[in-house]
Amino acid sequence: MSDEENTLQYDRGSALSIFGSDRKEDFMALVFALIIAFAVYVSY
């Protein structure tokens, strides 16, 4: 492997994120999923 391949970082596309950190983004996704699951549970 060349030096260029060793220093190449994988880009997750986090520039598209509205959150500053991945941890906050993951937490908000969990909160929204729980809200949706609760709404489905209550409606049936």
N, C-alpha and C positions, 0 to 999 in steps of 0.2 A: 504494500500500500504506500502511496505517496503521502507526503506531509499534508497536502491539501485535503485528502480524504479523511485524515485523522482529525483535522480541526473543523470539519464540516458539521454544523449544528442542525438538528432536525427542527424545522419551523412548523409549529402547530397551527399557524394561522391566527395567533392570538391578537393580531392587529385588528381583527374584525370584532373582537370582544368589547362589550360596553363596560366591563368590569376591569379594575386595575390589576387584580391578581387572580390566578387560577383557583386558589382556595375559595375566594369569595364567590366566584362563578359557580364552582361545584356546590357550594352550600346553598346558593339561591336556586339552583336546579333541583336540589333535594327538597327544598321548601315548596317550590311550585308543584313538584310531583306529589308530595304529601297532600297539598291542598286539593289537587285534582282527584286523587284517590279518595279523599274524605268526601268530596262533593258527589262522586259517583256512588260511594257507599250510602250516603244519606238519601240520595234520590231514588234508590231502588229498595 
